[in-house]
Amino acid sequence: MTIKKSFVKPVAMLFCALILTFSLSHAVDGQNGQLKGATEDYVIVEGDMKIPRSLFERLQFEELQAEGRAPQAALIRNDIHIWPGGIVPFEFDSNVTPENRIKMEEAMAVLEAEANVDFRHCPNDDCGLPYTHKVVIQNGDGNNSSVVGMADLACGLPTCFTSQGIEIASWNSKFTIVHELLHCLGFFHEQNRSNRDNYVKVNCDYVQGGCGIFSRHRLDFVIDDTSTGYGYYDFDSVMHYDQCAFSIDCPDGSTCACTNRTITVLPPNDTQWQGRIGQRNHLSVLDKASLSFLYPASDWRFVDTFYDGARGSSNGTFLRPYSSFSQAVSNTPEGGTVWLLRTQTIPAAGTYSKRITVKTAPGVEATLVGG
């Protein structure tokens, strides 16, 4: 609403529980294969992302040899790259059927409806200039995304293209496809956020091969210290693992109603959420909020009074918000929106030279003072 003498406090859940990662991925499940057009084998990382085997083995060796580092430390650390303007150019591989192309575009439409995201299908499945990045959609043996966020453009030349892939096997599950697209847009798995252990318990005895240092799944359930979590733990997120993920009861690549759960929801949330984590049929309230904040309207600005500049100097974006309300107001264009990312007080009266709207993120309240 616009800034006036009154301000309505919304009643909503806490905002943005998804992890917006600053790393590519963490864990390997031991699957092998070869990417189309690749010259070396890959390994599956964090269940549904691919990296070249040579890179994985080098990073794994360095991790195990480094003194003073916990075995569960992240294998890869890389600042997330948001797709500029929310534009994601993509091609279909020739192995994707016309029916599955429609299913992919329907999943893309789910995300486009929630945020400033534009998946652009390149003519004739050939993303040339002016694009320097592209996503190649392929039919695969599993569901995975090769990168979280937009891949780095290493060479920096106008004719150097960076390609990243998404492979889908579960074409009949729209929100499994959405899950992989969210990885591509910059989202990590919910159960790897830093405060995970306050809400769920990982049962390593029931994980295939356990969680030991040489286990194929040893990194699937580690806490990601290089990622940033917003809001409270979101059991309903489409980015959460299910309770039987990699259970000894479930063969690799399958889903089942396991007896030996790998994830136990802790009280008091267990009654409501134990059987519901890992859903793949909708975006949660916080999924939607996180996506719209990461890819916002051009006239949106964000303010967090606790932001300390850890991700760079304030520029009014979701990841680098202004630290004061007055700064946000000054830098919001006429007709724009200021989003409050933290409960705070704002002046009830003042002189304003432009009309803007002030909104609170889900779960955040604004208290008027003065006036």
KACOR-V61439 format. One record per residue. N is the residue number from 0. SS is DSSP state (@ for helix, = for strand, . for the rest). PHI is phi in whole degrees, -180 to 180 (* if undefined). Layout:
((N,SS,PHI) (N,SS,PHI))
This chain:
((0,.,*) (1,=,-74) (2,.,-75) (3,.,-140) (4,.,-68) (5,.,-111) (6,.,-145) (7,.,-87) (8,.,-88) (9,.,-75) (10,.,-104) (11,.,-157) (12,.,-75) (13,.,-61) (14,.,-92) (15,.,53) (16,.,-81) (17,.,-67) (18,=,-84) (19,=,-102) (20,.,-80) (21,.,-114) (22,.,-141) (23,.,-68) (24,.,-178) (25,.,-129) (26,.,-115) (27,=,-119) (28,=,-110) (29,=,86) (30,=,-70) (31,=,-125) (32,=,166) (33,=,-145) (34,.,-70) (35,.,-62) (36,.,81) (37,.,-85) (38,.,-108) (39,.,-147) (40,=,-69) (41,=,-121) (42,=,-125) (43,=,-84) (44,=,-116) (45,.,52) (46,.,85) (47,.,-151) (48,=,-135) (49,=,-113) (50,=,-137) (51,=,-59) (52,@,-61) (53,@,-61) (54,@,-68) (55,@,-61) (56,@,-65) (57,@,-65) (58,@,-68) (59,@,-64) (60,@,-62) (61,@,-61) (62,@,-65) (63,@,-71) (64,@,-89) (65,.,-71) (66,.,-71) (67,.,79) (68,.,-104) (69,.,-67) (70,.,-58) (71,.,-87) (72,.,-60) (73,.,-61) (74,.,-72) (75,.,-131) (76,.,-125) (77,.,-156) (78,.,-55) (79,.,-66) (80,.,-116) (81,.,-81) (82,.,-67) (83,@,-57) (84,@,68) (85,@,73) (86,=,-87) (87,=,-122) (88,=,-70) (89,=,-145) (90,=,-124) (91,=,-100) (92,.,-68) (93,.,-65) (94,.,-84) (95,.,-91) (96,.,-71) (97,@,-56) (98,@,-65) (99,@,-75) (100,@,-63) (101,@,-64) (102,@,-65) (103,@,-65) (104,@,-66) (105,@,-67) (106,@,-67) (107,@,-61) (108,@,-63) (109,@,-59) (110,@,-78) (111,@,-64) (112,.,-74) (113,.,-105) (114,.,-155) (115,.,-82) (116,.,-120) (117,=,-135) (118,=,-79) (119,=,-109) (120,=,-77) (121,.,-72) (122,@,-57) (123,@,58) (124,@,52) (125,.,-141) (126,.,-84) (127,.,-94) (128,.,-57) (129,.,-84) (130,.,-79) (131,.,-114) (132,=,-130) (133,=,-155) (134,=,-113) (135,=,-105) (136,=,-91) (137,=,-129) (138,=,-79) (139,.,-143) (140,.,-83) (141,.,-149) (142,.,-108) (143,=,-159) (144,=,-124) (145,.,-78) (146,.,-146) (147,.,-94) (148,.,82) (149,.,-88) (150,.,-65) (151,.,-66) (152,.,-100) (153,.,-73) (154,.,-81) (155,.,76) (156,.,-96) (157,.,-58) (158,.,-98) (159,.,-92) (160,.,-105) (161,=,-111) (162,=,-115) (163,=,-135) (164,=,-115) (165,=,-129) (166,=,-112) (167,=,-128) (168,.,-112) (169,.,-90) (170,.,-67) (171,.,-88) (172,.,-112) (173,@,-55) (174,@,-85) (175,@,-71) (176,@,-65) (177,@,-58) (178,@,-55) (179,@,-69) (180,@,-64) (181,@,-67) (182,@,-57) (183,@,-60) (184,@,-84) (185,.,122) (186,=,-104) (187,.,-104) (188,.,-79) (189,@,-63) (190,@,-76) (191,@,-102) (192,.,-71) (193,.,-64) (194,.,-99) (195,@,-52) (196,@,-67) (197,@,-79) (198,.,-124) (199,=,-137) (200,=,-117) (201,=,-91) (202,.,-98) (203,@,-63) (204,@,-64) (205,@,-103) (206,=,-82) (207,.,-55) (208,.,82) (209,.,76) (210,.,-115) (211,.,-66) (212,.,-62) (213,.,-106) (214,.,-75) (215,.,-66) (216,.,-110) (217,.,-61) (218,.,-108) (219,.,-66) (220,.,-118) (221,.,-77) (222,.,-78) (223,.,-95) (224,.,-75) (225,.,-96) (226,.,-105) (227,=,-121) (228,=,-104) (229,.,-118) (230,.,73) (231,.,-90) (232,.,-62) (233,.,-103) (234,.,-62) (235,.,-88) (236,.,-63) (237,.,-70) (238,.,-95) (239,.,-88) (240,.,-69) (241,.,-86) (242,.,-68) (243,.,-111) (244,.,-58) (245,.,60) (246,=,-69) (247,.,-64) (248,.,-82) (249,.,-119) (250,.,-57) (251,.,-53) (252,.,84) (253,.,-113) (254,.,-118) (255,.,-158) (256,.,-90) (257,.,-80) (258,.,-89) (259,.,-97) (260,.,-76) (261,.,-88) (262,=,-127) (263,=,-112) (264,=,-77) (265,.,-84) (266,.,-61) (267,.,-92) (268,.,-89) (269,@,-65) (270,@,-60) (271,@,-81) (272,@,-114) (273,.,-52) (274,.,-87) (275,.,-113) (276,.,-66) (277,.,83) (278,.,-63) (279,.,-133) (280,.,-137) (281,.,-168) (282,.,-88) (283,.,-73) (284,@,-55) (285,@,-78) (286,@,-57) (287,@,-64) (288,@,-63) (289,@,-60) (290,@,-65) (291,@,-69) (292,@,-79) (293,@,-71) (294,.,-124) (295,.,-89) (296,.,-63) (297,.,-65) (298,.,-103) (299,=,-89) (300,=,-132) (301,=,-123) (302,=,-134) (303,.,-137) (304,.,-67) (305,.,-100) (306,.,-65) (307,.,-109) (308,.,82) (309,.,-62) (310,.,-103) (311,.,115) (312,.,-62) (313,.,-60) (314,.,-136) (315,.,87) (316,.,-84) (317,.,-60) (318,.,-81) (319,.,-134) (320,.,-73) (321,=,-69) (322,.,-99) (323,.,-139) (324,@,-64) (325,@,-64) (326,@,-65) (327,@,-66) (328,@,-60) (329,@,-63) (330,.,-103) (331,.,-95) (332,.,-69) (333,.,-51) (334,.,82) (335,.,-83) (336,=,-128) (337,=,-100) (338,=,-102) (339,=,-90) (340,.,-95) (341,.,-148) (342,.,-59) (343,=,-159) (344,=,-101) (345,=,-132) (346,=,-66) (347,.,-80) (348,.,-137) (349,.,169) (350,.,-105) (351,.,-123) (352,.,-99) (353,.,-150) (354,.,-93) (355,.,-134) (356,=,-110) (357,=,-113) (358,=,-130) (359,=,-106) (360,.,-65) (361,.,-51) (362,.,88) (363,.,-99) (364,.,-123) (365,=,-116) (366,=,-111) (367,=,-80) (368,=,-130) (369,.,76) (370,.,79))
